[in-house]
Amino acid sequence: MGVLKRFEQRLEGLVNGTFAKVFKSEVQPVEIAGALQRECDNNATIWNRERTVVPNDFVVELSPPDHERLSPYSGQLGDELAGMVRDYAKQQRYTFMGAIKVHLEKADDLDTGLYRVRSRTLASSTSQPQQHGGPAAAGYGAGGGAGGGGGAGYPPRPASAPPAPTAPPSYAPGPAGPAGPLPGAETRRWVEINGNRHQISGPTLVLGRSTEADVRIDDPGVSRRHCEIRAGNPSSIQDLGSTNGIVVDGQHTTRATLRDGSRIVVGSTTIIYRQAEG
């Protein structure tokens, strides 16, 4: 069972009639949960072969109407969202520098149904297992833009904490310096679609609407066998004669080289290509 599905089931166990009615508003908790997953993926930092650190302190900005509906339940909802982030991190083998916290804030510049996620990595001063390399905090960064119908991205708010450290913390082996492939390290490759991660474990990965595709995309604008990612150095993507084609990093194309963070659009679905050493 997926992390988001378990989150929904736990939430159902908490709500009463009034609580459930509130969640019929434009912004749904499961949308926020998916955005927090993407925030972890997009801000994951590889410290060494055994540790990938992700943010642990999140702010979810809501429009005034949505904030008014959800704020009376912010405590319970924040706890459940934090639990979902913890479950997702365990699944992805992510680690944290401190306790996980999720806060709801009102943003007057957002319309009903839109939301924005900011995050930072904040070291805990009380949790001994997470005190590595001394306290360090990265300022809040912008999340993946506004949610609820795919609104346009928003610029980050000014950071309220010192910038992230530029060198690995003291527990990371080896000298500090520019990251590079470790001897014998393998390249891990994956794609992120709607907050879900799909590993590229073979030489190719076919994406499409067919159940026979390696990764099925439920989008009417996607062909049955739409495109194929070919793992390599560098990796590439090839259109498989689809009806609507592919867009890679803003360019319509039939074939393109991929880099870490490349954005692929098929139909109305955005795919993020990721790769990392180790």
Contacts in CASP RR format, 6 or more apart in sequence:
PFRMAT RR
TARGET T0000
AUTHOR 0000-0000-0000
METHOD contacts of the structure
MODEL  1
MGVLKRFEQRLEGLVNGTFAKVFKSEVQPVEIAGALQRECDNNATIWNRE
RTVVPNDFVVELSPPDHERLSPYSGQLGDELAGMVRDYAKQQRYTFMGAI
KVHLEKADDLDTGLYRVRSRTLASSTSQPQQHGGPAAAGYGAGGGAGGGG
GAGYPPRPASAPPAPTAPPSYAPGPAGPAGPLPGAETRRWVEINGNRHQI
SGPTLVLGRSTEADVRIDDPGVSRRHCEIRAGNPSSIQDLGSTNGIVVDG
QHTTRATLRDGSRIVVGSTTIIYRQAEG
3 37 0 8 1.000
3 84 0 8 1.000
3 87 0 8 1.000
3 88 0 8 1.000
3 91 0 8 1.000
4 30 0 8 1.000
4 33 0 8 1.000
4 34 0 8 1.000
4 37 0 8 1.000
4 84 0 8 1.000
6 84 0 8 1.000
6 87 0 8 1.000
7 29 0 8 1.000
7 30 0 8 1.000
7 33 0 8 1.000
7 80 0 8 1.000
7 81 0 8 1.000
7 83 0 8 1.000
7 84 0 8 1.000
7 87 0 8 1.000
8 30 0 8 1.000
10 80 0 8 1.000
11 29 0 8 1.000
11 80 0 8 1.000
14 76 0 8 1.000
14 80 0 8 1.000
15 23 0 8 1.000
19 73 0 8 1.000
22 69 0 8 1.000
22 70 0 8 1.000
22 72 0 8 1.000
22 73 0 8 1.000
23 29 0 8 1.000
25 65 0 8 1.000
25 66 0 8 1.000
25 69 0 8 1.000
25 70 0 8 1.000
25 112 0 8 1.000
25 113 0 8 1.000
26 63 0 8 1.000
26 65 0 8 1.000
26 66 0 8 1.000
26 112 0 8 1.000
26 113 0 8 1.000
26 148 0 8 1.000
27 62 0 8 1.000
27 63 0 8 1.000
27 66 0 8 1.000
27 70 0 8 1.000
27 113 0 8 1.000
27 114 0 8 1.000
27 115 0 8 1.000
27 148 0 8 1.000
29 77 0 8 1.000
29 80 0 8 1.000
29 81 0 8 1.000
31 115 0 8 1.000
31 147 0 8 1.000
31 148 0 8 1.000
32 60 0 8 1.000
32 81 0 8 1.000
32 115 0 8 1.000
32 117 0 8 1.000
33 81 0 8 1.000
33 84 0 8 1.000
34 194 0 8 1.000
34 195 0 8 1.000
35 60 0 8 1.000
35 115 0 8 1.000
35 117 0 8 1.000
35 143 0 8 1.000
35 144 0 8 1.000
35 147 0 8 1.000
36 58 0 8 1.000
36 60 0 8 1.000
36 81 0 8 1.000
36 84 0 8 1.000
36 85 0 8 1.000
36 88 0 8 1.000
36 102 0 8 1.000
36 117 0 8 1.000
37 84 0 8 1.000
37 85 0 8 1.000
37 88 0 8 1.000
37 195 0 8 1.000
37 196 0 8 1.000
38 143 0 8 1.000
38 144 0 8 1.000
38 192 0 8 1.000
38 195 0 8 1.000
39 55 0 8 1.000
39 58 0 8 1.000
39 117 0 8 1.000
39 119 0 8 1.000
39 143 0 8 1.000
39 144 0 8 1.000
40 54 0 8 1.000
40 55 0 8 1.000
40 85 0 8 1.000
40 88 0 8 1.000
40 89 0 8 1.000
40 92 0 8 1.000
40 94 0 8 1.000
41 54 0 8 1.000
41 92 0 8 1.000
41 192 0 8 1.000
41 195 0 8 1.000
41 197 0 8 1.000
41 272 0 8 1.000
41 274 0 8 1.000
42 143 0 8 1.000
42 144 0 8 1.000
42 272 0 8 1.000
43 54 0 8 1.000
43 55 0 8 1.000
43 119 0 8 1.000
43 121 0 8 1.000
43 141 0 8 1.000
44 52 0 8 1.000
44 53 0 8 1.000
44 54 0 8 1.000
44 94 0 8 1.000
45 52 0 8 1.000
45 53 0 8 1.000
45 54 0 8 1.000
45 121 0 8 1.000
45 164 0 8 1.000
46 52 0 8 1.000
46 179 0 8 1.000
46 276 0 8 1.000
46 277 0 8 1.000
46 278 0 8 1.000
47 53 0 8 1.000
47 168 0 8 1.000
47 169 0 8 1.000
47 171 0 8 1.000
47 172 0 8 1.000
48 168 0 8 1.000
48 172 0 8 1.000
48 173 0 8 1.000
49 182 0 8 1.000
49 185 0 8 1.000
49 278 0 8 1.000
51 95 0 8 1.000
51 171 0 8 1.000
51 172 0 8 1.000
52 92 0 8 1.000
52 93 0 8 1.000
52 94 0 8 1.000
52 95 0 8 1.000
52 276 0 8 1.000
53 94 0 8 1.000
53 95 0 8 1.000
53 96 0 8 1.000
53 97 0 8 1.000
53 121 0 8 1.000
54 89 0 8 1.000
54 94 0 8 1.000
54 95 0 8 1.000
54 96 0 8 1.000
54 121 0 8 1.000
55 119 0 8 1.000
55 120 0 8 1.000
55 121 0 8 1.000
55 138 0 8 1.000
56 85 0 8 1.000
56 96 0 8 1.000
56 97 0 8 1.000
56 98 0 8 1.000
56 99 0 8 1.000
56 100 0 8 1.000
56 101 0 8 1.000
56 121 0 8 1.000
56 122 0 8 1.000
57 100 0 8 1.000
57 101 0 8 1.000
57 119 0 8 1.000
57 120 0 8 1.000
57 121 0 8 1.000
57 122 0 8 1.000
57 140 0 8 1.000
58 81 0 8 1.000
58 85 0 8 1.000
58 100 0 8 1.000
58 101 0 8 1.000
58 102 0 8 1.000
58 103 0 8 1.000
58 117 0 8 1.000
58 118 0 8 1.000
58 119 0 8 1.000
59 103 0 8 1.000
59 104 0 8 1.000
59 105 0 8 1.000
59 117 0 8 1.000
59 118 0 8 1.000
59 119 0 8 1.000
59 140 0 8 1.000
60 81 0 8 1.000
60 102 0 8 1.000
60 103 0 8 1.000
60 104 0 8 1.000
60 105 0 8 1.000
60 115 0 8 1.000
60 116 0 8 1.000
60 117 0 8 1.000
61 105 0 8 1.000
61 106 0 8 1.000
61 107 0 8 1.000
61 110 0 8 1.000
61 115 0 8 1.000
61 116 0 8 1.000
61 117 0 8 1.000
61 118 0 8 1.000
62 70 0 8 1.000
62 104 0 8 1.000
62 105 0 8 1.000
62 106 0 8 1.000
62 107 0 8 1.000
62 110 0 8 1.000
62 115 0 8 1.000
63 106 0 8 1.000
63 107 0 8 1.000
63 110 0 8 1.000
63 111 0 8 1.000
63 112 0 8 1.000
63 113 0 8 1.000
63 114 0 8 1.000
63 115 0 8 1.000
64 106 0 8 1.000
64 108 0 8 1.000
64 110 0 8 1.000
65 112 0 8 1.000
66 112 0 8 1.000
66 113 0 8 1.000
66 115 0 8 1.000
67 104 0 8 1.000
67 105 0 8 1.000
67 106 0 8 1.000
67 107 0 8 1.000
70 77 0 8 1.000
70 104 0 8 1.000
71 104 0 8 1.000
71 106 0 8 1.000
74 103 0 8 1.000
74 104 0 8 1.000
77 102 0 8 1.000
77 104 0 8 1.000
78 102 0 8 1.000
78 103 0 8 1.000
78 104 0 8 1.000
81 102 0 8 1.000
82 100 0 8 1.000
82 101 0 8 1.000
82 102 0 8 1.000
83 100 0 8 1.000
85 100 0 8 1.000
85 102 0 8 1.000
86 100 0 8 1.000
88 94 0 8 1.000
89 95 0 8 1.000
89 96 0 8 1.000
92 197 0 8 1.000
96 121 0 8 1.000
96 130 0 8 1.000
97 121 0 8 1.000
97 122 0 8 1.000
97 123 0 8 1.000
97 124 0 8 1.000
97 130 0 8 1.000
97 132 0 8 1.000
97 136 0 8 1.000
98 122 0 8 1.000
98 123 0 8 1.000
98 124 0 8 1.000
98 127 0 8 1.000
98 130 0 8 1.000
99 124 0 8 1.000
99 126 0 8 1.000
99 127 0 8 1.000
99 130 0 8 1.000
107 116 0 8 1.000
109 154 0 8 1.000
110 116 0 8 1.000
110 146 0 8 1.000
113 147 0 8 1.000
113 148 0 8 1.000
113 149 0 8 1.000
114 146 0 8 1.000
114 147 0 8 1.000
114 148 0 8 1.000
114 149 0 8 1.000
114 151 0 8 1.000
115 146 0 8 1.000
115 147 0 8 1.000
115 148 0 8 1.000
116 142 0 8 1.000
116 143 0 8 1.000
116 145 0 8 1.000
116 146 0 8 1.000
116 147 0 8 1.000
116 153 0 8 1.000
116 154 0 8 1.000
117 143 0 8 1.000
117 144 0 8 1.000
117 145 0 8 1.000
118 140 0 8 1.000
118 141 0 8 1.000
118 142 0 8 1.000
118 143 0 8 1.000
118 156 0 8 1.000
118 157 0 8 1.000
119 140 0 8 1.000
119 141 0 8 1.000
119 143 0 8 1.000
120 137 0 8 1.000
120 138 0 8 1.000
120 139 0 8 1.000
120 140 0 8 1.000
120 141 0 8 1.000
120 161 0 8 1.000
121 136 0 8 1.000
121 137 0 8 1.000
121 138 0 8 1.000
121 164 0 8 1.000
122 137 0 8 1.000
122 138 0 8 1.000
122 161 0 8 1.000
123 130 0 8 1.000
123 131 0 8 1.000
123 132 0 8 1.000
123 133 0 8 1.000
123 134 0 8 1.000
123 135 0 8 1.000
123 136 0 8 1.000
123 137 0 8 1.000
124 130 0 8 1.000
124 131 0 8 1.000
125 131 0 8 1.000
125 135 0 8 1.000
132 169 0 8 1.000
132 170 0 8 1.000
132 171 0 8 1.000
133 169 0 8 1.000
133 170 0 8 1.000
133 171 0 8 1.000
134 169 0 8 1.000
134 170 0 8 1.000
136 164 0 8 1.000
136 165 0 8 1.000
136 169 0 8 1.000
137 161 0 8 1.000
137 162 0 8 1.000
137 164 0 8 1.000
138 161 0 8 1.000
138 163 0 8 1.000
138 164 0 8 1.000
139 159 0 8 1.000
139 160 0 8 1.000
139 161 0 8 1.000
139 162 0 8 1.000
139 163 0 8 1.000
139 164 0 8 1.000
140 156 0 8 1.000
140 157 0 8 1.000
140 159 0 8 1.000
140 160 0 8 1.000
140 161 0 8 1.000
141 156 0 8 1.000
141 157 0 8 1.000
141 159 0 8 1.000
142 153 0 8 1.000
142 154 0 8 1.000
142 155 0 8 1.000
142 156 0 8 1.000
142 157 0 8 1.000
143 156 0 8 1.000
144 153 0 8 1.000
145 151 0 8 1.000
145 152 0 8 1.000
145 153 0 8 1.000
145 154 0 8 1.000
146 152 0 8 1.000
146 153 0 8 1.000
146 154 0 8 1.000
167 176 0 8 1.000
167 177 0 8 1.000
168 176 0 8 1.000
168 177 0 8 1.000
179 277 0 8 1.000
180 277 0 8 1.000
181 187 0 8 1.000
181 277 0 8 1.000
181 278 0 8 1.000
182 277 0 8 1.000
182 278 0 8 1.000
185 277 0 8 1.000
185 278 0 8 1.000
186 277 0 8 1.000
186 278 0 8 1.000
187 232 0 8 1.000
187 233 0 8 1.000
187 275 0 8 1.000
187 276 0 8 1.000
187 277 0 8 1.000
187 278 0 8 1.000
188 199 0 8 1.000
188 275 0 8 1.000
188 276 0 8 1.000
188 277 0 8 1.000
188 278 0 8 1.000
189 199 0 8 1.000
189 200 0 8 1.000
189 231 0 8 1.000
189 235 0 8 1.000
189 273 0 8 1.000
189 274 0 8 1.000
189 275 0 8 1.000
190 197 0 8 1.000
190 198 0 8 1.000
190 199 0 8 1.000
190 200 0 8 1.000
190 274 0 8 1.000
190 275 0 8 1.000
191 197 0 8 1.000
191 198 0 8 1.000
191 200 0 8 1.000
191 205 0 8 1.000
191 207 0 8 1.000
191 215 0 8 1.000
191 229 0 8 1.000
191 264 0 8 1.000
191 271 0 8 1.000
191 272 0 8 1.000
191 273 0 8 1.000
191 274 0 8 1.000
192 198 0 8 1.000
192 271 0 8 1.000
192 272 0 8 1.000
192 274 0 8 1.000
193 215 0 8 1.000
193 217 0 8 1.000
193 269 0 8 1.000
193 270 0 8 1.000
193 271 0 8 1.000
193 272 0 8 1.000
194 269 0 8 1.000
198 205 0 8 1.000
198 214 0 8 1.000
198 215 0 8 1.000
200 229 0 8 1.000
200 231 0 8 1.000
200 235 0 8 1.000
202 231 0 8 1.000
203 230 0 8 1.000
203 231 0 8 1.000
204 214 0 8 1.000
204 228 0 8 1.000
204 229 0 8 1.000
204 230 0 8 1.000
204 231 0 8 1.000
205 214 0 8 1.000
205 215 0 8 1.000
205 228 0 8 1.000
205 229 0 8 1.000
205 231 0 8 1.000
206 213 0 8 1.000
206 214 0 8 1.000
206 215 0 8 1.000
206 225 0 8 1.000
206 227 0 8 1.000
206 228 0 8 1.000
206 240 0 8 1.000
207 213 0 8 1.000
207 214 0 8 1.000
207 215 0 8 1.000
207 217 0 8 1.000
207 222 0 8 1.000
207 226 0 8 1.000
207 227 0 8 1.000
207 228 0 8 1.000
207 229 0 8 1.000
207 266 0 8 1.000
207 271 0 8 1.000
208 215 0 8 1.000
208 216 0 8 1.000
208 217 0 8 1.000
208 222 0 8 1.000
208 223 0 8 1.000
208 224 0 8 1.000
208 225 0 8 1.000
208 226 0 8 1.000
208 227 0 8 1.000
208 266 0 8 1.000
209 216 0 8 1.000
209 217 0 8 1.000
209 218 0 8 1.000
209 219 0 8 1.000
209 220 0 8 1.000
209 221 0 8 1.000
209 222 0 8 1.000
209 223 0 8 1.000
209 224 0 8 1.000
209 226 0 8 1.000
210 216 0 8 1.000
210 224 0 8 1.000
210 225 0 8 1.000
212 224 0 8 1.000
212 225 0 8 1.000
213 224 0 8 1.000
213 225 0 8 1.000
213 226 0 8 1.000
217 226 0 8 1.000
217 266 0 8 1.000
217 269 0 8 1.000
219 266 0 8 1.000
219 267 0 8 1.000
219 268 0 8 1.000
219 269 0 8 1.000
221 243 0 8 1.000
221 244 0 8 1.000
221 266 0 8 1.000
221 267 0 8 1.000
221 268 0 8 1.000
222 242 0 8 1.000
222 244 0 8 1.000
222 266 0 8 1.000
222 267 0 8 1.000
222 269 0 8 1.000
223 240 0 8 1.000
223 241 0 8 1.000
223 242 0 8 1.000
223 243 0 8 1.000
223 244 0 8 1.000
225 240 0 8 1.000
225 242 0 8 1.000
226 239 0 8 1.000
226 240 0 8 1.000
226 242 0 8 1.000
226 245 0 8 1.000
226 246 0 8 1.000
226 266 0 8 1.000
227 237 0 8 1.000
227 238 0 8 1.000
227 239 0 8 1.000
227 240 0 8 1.000
227 242 0 8 1.000
227 245 0 8 1.000
227 246 0 8 1.000
227 264 0 8 1.000
227 266 0 8 1.000
228 237 0 8 1.000
228 238 0 8 1.000
228 240 0 8 1.000
229 235 0 8 1.000
229 236 0 8 1.000
229 237 0 8 1.000
229 258 0 8 1.000
229 273 0 8 1.000
230 236 0 8 1.000
230 237 0 8 1.000
230 238 0 8 1.000
234 257 0 8 1.000
234 258 0 8 1.000
234 259 0 8 1.000
235 257 0 8 1.000
235 258 0 8 1.000
235 273 0 8 1.000
235 275 0 8 1.000
236 255 0 8 1.000
236 256 0 8 1.000
236 257 0 8 1.000
236 258 0 8 1.000
237 246 0 8 1.000
237 248 0 8 1.000
237 255 0 8 1.000
237 256 0 8 1.000
237 258 0 8 1.000
237 264 0 8 1.000
237 273 0 8 1.000
238 254 0 8 1.000
238 255 0 8 1.000
239 245 0 8 1.000
239 246 0 8 1.000
239 253 0 8 1.000
239 254 0 8 1.000
239 255 0 8 1.000
241 254 0 8 1.000
242 266 0 8 1.000
244 266 0 8 1.000
244 267 0 8 1.000
245 252 0 8 1.000
245 254 0 8 1.000
245 266 0 8 1.000
245 267 0 8 1.000
246 252 0 8 1.000
246 253 0 8 1.000
246 254 0 8 1.000
246 256 0 8 1.000
246 264 0 8 1.000
246 265 0 8 1.000
246 266 0 8 1.000
247 253 0 8 1.000
247 264 0 8 1.000
247 265 0 8 1.000
247 266 0 8 1.000
248 256 0 8 1.000
248 258 0 8 1.000
248 262 0 8 1.000
248 263 0 8 1.000
248 264 0 8 1.000
248 265 0 8 1.000
249 256 0 8 1.000
249 262 0 8 1.000
249 263 0 8 1.000
250 263 0 8 1.000
250 265 0 8 1.000
256 262 0 8 1.000
258 264 0 8 1.000
258 273 0 8 1.000
259 273 0 8 1.000
260 273 0 8 1.000
260 274 0 8 1.000
260 275 0 8 1.000
260 276 0 8 1.000
261 272 0 8 1.000
261 273 0 8 1.000
261 274 0 8 1.000
262 272 0 8 1.000
262 273 0 8 1.000
263 270 0 8 1.000
263 271 0 8 1.000
263 272 0 8 1.000
264 270 0 8 1.000
264 271 0 8 1.000
264 272 0 8 1.000
264 273 0 8 1.000
265 271 0 8 1.000
END
